[in-house]
Amino acid sequence: MTAAETIGFIGLGVMGGPMCRNTTTKHAGEVRAFDMGAAARDALRDTRAVVVESAAEAVRGADIVFLSLPGPPQVEAVCLGEDGILHHGKPGLLVVDLSTTTVASARDVARRLAEGRIGFADAPVARTREAAIRGELSIMVGADEATFTRLRPLLGYMATDVTHCGGIGTGQAVKLINNALVFEHVAALAEMIAIGERAGVEPARLLDAVSRGSGDSFVLRNHGMKAMVPRNYPERAFPSTYVLKDLAGALELARDTGVQARVTETAREYYAELVRLGAGSQYFPVLLELVAGRLTVTEPAET
């Protein structure tokens, strides 16, 4: 890796925008930024980024291309489609997927890119948008040792914690496991808050007391205290529709490895019910309102 390497960054959304901004601020070489949304592109025009009008423009001549996209279909389209990386990337290009996809998809994309002499690493990110803005994400990387060594300084533009998880696909495996644990914990916490309320314990008092004992956790302090106690479930935060995508990936991995993930299945049923009832666009700790029997929605979602 040299400071003069050209970086392409595709996907400037909730997480991708801040990650690209940090990269542009800290990288000495050119950074080309693209998103399908004009507003997302415009948000980067006050930086050193070269804002381009197509994915192909971001890819041509680039040494490394970062992706921050909604899921496997988008990653596969950008990597393998007619206007994508496989057709416009130069031999030796390295694609780094910061999206959350699936293990199978990551390995298939890597195999197909390799046919065009293009490298690949899966490097999904964890933590919040605020952490992305501060450059304090956690990134889990699936790549060979040489690729990880090359990438590590660049990922440091966006993250304070960068973990080499193993070969291609292991970054996605760790990310899916991480997310499944969070979603399952929120579901368990929702049940316990609802039980506590009906037993006469105010949610704030309950979580304060539990946080001082062995039931304490990141989910309790973050999702519980910041969202569930004040009943704050904004539309622009992580919705249950995204939860279902990640849980589907975790359950696919469970099936592929021969593990019956019963707790994960139960969590999926909870979040699927939120979506069916029309609350799928709200921040996913709104699950508490469903468990407590006070969920109110205007129109059920179409199935």
N, C-alpha and C positions, 0 to 999 in steps of 0.2 A: 504494500500500500504506500502510495506517495501522496503528498498534500495536494498535488496538481491533478489527481484523478478527477474525471468528470462523473458526477452523480446525477442520475435521473430519479425523480420521486413521483410516483403515481398513486394518487389517492390522498386528498387534502381535507378529509372530513374531521370529525370530532377529535380523533387521535392523530390522524395523519397530518393535519394542518400544523399543530404544535410541534410534532416531530420534525417536519420539514423546516419549520422556522428555526428550530435549534440547530439543525444540520447546516442550514444556510449561514447562520450566524458564526458557527465554529469551524466550518470547513474552508480551507484556503482556495480550493478549486471551484470550478463552476458547478452549480446545482440547478438543474432544470426541473420545474414543477408543473404537474398536470393533474387536473381533475375534470370530470365531465361537467361539473357545475360551475357556471361562470362566477358565482358569488365566492365559492371556495378558492378559485384561481385569483380573484381580485383581492382576497384577504392577504395574499402573499406579495402583492405588488409594492409594499413598503419595505421589502427586504431586498437582499442581493440576489434572490432567486431569479432565474430566467424563466418567466412564466410562458409556457408554450400551449398550443391549441390542440395537440393530439398526443396520444400515447407514443406514437411512432416518433414524433419529434423529441420526446423525452428520452427515447431509447437509442436513436441513431448516434453512434460514436461514443456512447457512454461506456465507462469502465465498470460501474456498479449501478444497478437499478433497485431502489427500494419500493416495495408495494405495501400499501395500507388500504385494504379493500374489504367489502362486507363479508365475503365468504368464498367457498370453493368455486362456484360458477363464475364469479367475477375474476378470481385469480387465474382460473384455467383459460378464460376468454382473453385476458390481457397477455398471458404467457404464450398461448398456443393459437390464438385466432389469426385471421388473415392480416390484420393491422397490428399484430402483437409482437412480442419480444422475439419469438422464434424466427420471424421473418425479417425483422429489422435490427436485431442485436448482432454485434460483431462477435466473431469467435474469441473466446476468452472472457466475454462479459460475465459478470457474476450477478445473479438475481437473488435478492434477499427479501423474503416474504415476511413482513411484520404482521400480516393478518392472522386471524384465527380460522383455520380450515379443519381438515382432518388428516390423520396420519396417512391414510391411503392416497388421498389427493396429493399431498405434498410429495410422496414418493413417486407417484405417477408423473407429475409435472417435472420433477427432477430428472426422471429417466428420459422423458421426451425432449427436454431442453438439451440434455447431454448429447443427443443425436446431432444437434446443431453446434456442438462444442461450446455450449453455454452452461456455466455452473449455477448451482442453486443451494440456498440454505434456508431452512425454515426458522424464523426468529420471532415468534409471537410475543406480544407485550402484555404486561400485567400492571395493575394499579390504575389510578383515576386520570381523568382529563387534566385535573390540576397538577398531578405528577408529570404528565406529559408536557404541560406548559413550563414547569420548572426544570425539565430535563432529568427527572428522578424516577423514571420507569424501571421496572424489572423486565429483563428480556431473557428468554429461554431459547437456546440455539441448538438446532440440529444440523451438524455439518462435520466434515472431517477436520482433523486437527489443523492442517495447513490453512484451510478456509477460515476456521474460527480465529486463528492468529491474525490473518489479514483483516478480518472484520472487526475485531475487538475494539480498536481505537475509534472506528466510525460509530459503532453502537454506543460508545461512551459519549457521543454528542447528545444522546437522547436518554440515557439511563445511568443510574448509579450502581445497578446490580446487573451483571451480564453473566449468565451461567451456561457453560458448555454441557449439554445434556447427553450428547452422544452423536450418532450418525443421523443422516437425514430422516426426518419424521419424529425424532425424539423430542424436539422442541415443541411440536404440536401435541405430542402425548402428555408432556408435563403441563402445558397450558390448559388442555382440556380437563385434566385431573384437578388442577388448581381451581378452575372455574366451577366444575361440578361440586367440589367441596364447599365453595362459597354459596352456591345456590341451595345445596342441601342444608347447610347451616342456617341460612335465612329461613328456610321452611321450618326447621326445628325450632328456631327462635320465635317465629310467628306463633307456633303452637303453644310454646311456653308462656309468651306474653299474654295470649288470649286466656289461657288457663289462669294465670296470675290475676288478671283483671277480674275474672269471674269469682276468684277467691278473695277479692277485696284489696289486691296489691296494685297500686298505681304503677304503670309501666316504667316511669322514670326511676321510681324507688327500687323496683325489681332489678333493673339493669345496673343501677348503682351498687346494689348489694352484691349481685352476682359478679360484677367486675372486680370485686375485692377477694373473690375466691377462685376455686379451680374451674369454674364455668366461664371465666373471662376469655375473650378472644378478640381478634381484629374485627370480625363480623359484628360482634356485640357492640363494640365501640364505634364502628363506622356506620354500618347499615342500621343497627339497632338504635343507637343514640341519636344519629344524625337524620335518619329518615323515618323509622318506625315510631319512635316516641313522639316526635312533632307531627307525624302523619304527613310528611312532605315527600311527594312522589311526582316530581316534575316530568313533563312529557319529553324533554330533550335529554334525559339521562338514559341509562342502559335499560331497555324495555324487555318485557317477557318474550317478545318475538325473537330477540337475540338470544335470550336464555335457552329457548327451545332449540335453536340452531346448535349451540354449544353442547347442550345435553345430548342431542342426537349424535354428535361426533363422539362424545364420551361413551355412549351406549354402543355405537358401532365398534369402537375400540374394545369395549368389554366383550362383545360377541366374537370379535376376531381373536381375542386372547383366551376365550373359553371361560370367562368369569360371569356369573350371574349377579348383576349389579342391582339388587332389589331396592336399596335406598335411592339410588339414582332414578330408577323407574318411578318410584313414588313421587319424587320431586318433579319429574317431568309431568306427571298427571296433574299436580297442583298448578304448574305454570300454564299447561294447556287449557285448564279450566279458566284461568284468568283471560286468556286470549279468546276463548269461546264466549265469555261473558262481556267482551268488549273493552277490557282493561289492559289489553296487550301492549298498548303504546306507553303506558305509565312506567315509571321506575319500578323495577321488579319487587322491591320490598313491600309494595302495595299488597302483596300476598297476605300480609297481616289482616287487611280489611276483609279478605275472603274468609280466612280462618275464623275471624272474630264475628262473622255474620253481618257485617255492616258495609259490604261492598255495594256501591251504587254506580250504575252505568246508564248511559242514555239509550244506547242501542247495542244489542249483541253483535259481535263480529260475525261476518260471513264465514262459513266453513267450506 
